[in-house]
Amino acid sequence: MIAKPTANRLVQLLDKTIAGERLTPAEGLELTACDDLATLGAAASAVSARLHPEPYRTYNIDRNINYTNICTAVCNFCAFYRSPKHEEGYVLERSELLSKIEETVALGGDQILLQGGLHPKFKLEWYEEMLADIKSHFPQLNVHGFSPPEIYHFTKVNNCSLEEVLSRLKAAGLGSLPGGGAEILVDRVRNEITRGKVNTDDWLNVMRVWHKLGGRSSATMMFGHVETVEERIEHLERLRQLQDETGGFTAFICWTFQPDNTQMPNVESAGAFEYLKMQAISRLYLDNITNIQSSWVTQGLKVGQLSLAYGANDMGSLMIEENVVAEAGTVHYLTLDQMRGAISELGYTPRQRNVHYELFDAEYENKAVLANQKWVRAQEEAKDSLIQLA
């Protein structure tokens, strides 16, 4: 059992991080035994303010497009995937994919999050053609696509090296890599909750090779299932070490496991307290990853907003479409006005940014606000019409 730090020891640890000094893994573990959420949050907020003294907090507009749900891996925590012969398996038609992107761009989005299952048959050329199609229609769009499990899977299906797979995808139009499929970067945990999926070292090596090719990516953690607090800190330490080596992570996002409709329904869902505590510790520990994103999509608007006072400097994506978390029964949606309002209520100016955390100009941002307001009104009118018909 990890001993709870005394009041003096807690002050010592938090003052160290606020001053910009690095926590050791043992010190990070001490913080997990602290139940003083407000104090942890205040320290994480101070670190965030040191890294981001600007008067704004950011968000981006994108869409999570899942090109297939067919997957050869078996993940107990996933309610989205379907086995290759399952009647509910699908592959998105190219015309539908492009239509979804067109709507995203019209709403001010500059990016799509493109992910799928581990399809057993598609060769690398299929993915290259998909990227080329997207870029030919939307050259300005960033494709934030293919998590490390997918990339590693591509190397096996095509008998190619990581360098070849990533170089070819980058040449075809891949812009950045999402940090999905990390779960907990400890093989004991991974072996218990998934089968047929990338291990810890290979997940990290996908990111390492991508960063060495000049690419940028996000890093993630899904917690609150079978892992220990020691393994949570080990996960953060592995990310921090890789960031020391490559500097390629632009942001970190953590969220709690959503157990409904999964093969782990008896796992008690972690609540807002645990989420905010883990996010605050992540901000304190990951001294070399500049940005921390809120996970409102799993926590809802109010806790997502509160995360800006617990170390986050970014509200994450408006996420016009989301399927994976929704399949687990957790459905939170925000309008752009709600997201911007949540930032404003805390005294910050809301600003739209791209994947590199570069701000859009005011004209672009205002057009996106107006387009989203019009889109929301159209959806509400359509819903009212259906209710009247019923």
Order of alpha helices (4+ residues) and beta strands (2+ residues): alpha-alpha-alpha-beta-beta-beta-alpha-beta-alpha-beta-alpha-alpha-beta-alpha-beta-alpha-beta-alpha-beta-alpha-beta-alpha-alpha-beta-alpha-alpha-beta-alpha
